[in-house]
């Protein structure tokens, strides 16, 4: 993360598809963070992830899951890093 979390301004914009009528400046309800890469990772597509039997049980790959913030076990993280050409132990 390259910046501390701050209120998601789109939640308070009635013209945004992310508008949340319950969000206020005092109670923003949604928080944004800015991130930047710390190491280059080769692209690993969803079909490649699904084809890897070592990733069985990974929440991202389960039917009905949305691509969002999800937990990733240390084991699955290491496998995905290896698929992307990165040694997870170096992070």
WOQUIWO-V19619 format. One record per pair of residues at least 12 apart in sequence whose ideal C-beta (glycine too) atoms are under 10 Angstrom apart, sorted by the first residue. I is the first residue (numbers start at 1). J is the second residue. Records with the same first field share a line. If there is no record, write none. Layout:
BEGIN
I=J / J
END
This chain:
BEGIN
1=33 / 34 / 35 / 36
2=33 / 34 / 35 / 36 / 37 / 38
3=32 / 33 / 34 / 35 / 36
4=31 / 33 / 34
5=28 / 30 / 31 / 32 / 33 / 34
6=28 / 31 / 32 / 33 / 34
7=23 / 24 / 25 / 26 / 27 / 28 / 29 / 30 / 31 / 32
8=20 / 23 / 28 / 29 / 30 / 31 / 32 / 33
9=23 / 25 / 28 / 30 / 32
10=23 / 30 / 32
11=23 / 24 / 28 / 29 / 30 / 31 / 32
12=24 / 25 / 28 / 29 / 30
18=30
38=91
39=81 / 84 / 85 / 86 / 87 / 90 / 91
40=84 / 85 / 86
41=80 / 81 / 83 / 84 / 85 / 86
42=83 / 84 / 85 / 86
43=83 / 84 / 85
44=79 / 80 / 81 / 82 / 83 / 84 / 85
45=83
46=60 / 61 / 67
48=80 / 83 / 84
49=61 / 76 / 79 / 80 / 83
52=76 / 79 / 80 / 82 / 83
54=75 / 76 / 78 / 79 / 80 / 82 / 83
55=72 / 73 / 75 / 76 / 79 / 80 / 83
56=76
57=73 / 75 / 76
58=70 / 71 / 72 / 73 / 75 / 76 / 77 / 79 / 80
59=71 / 72 / 73 / 76
60=72 / 76 / 80
61=76
74=88
75=88
77=91
78=91
END
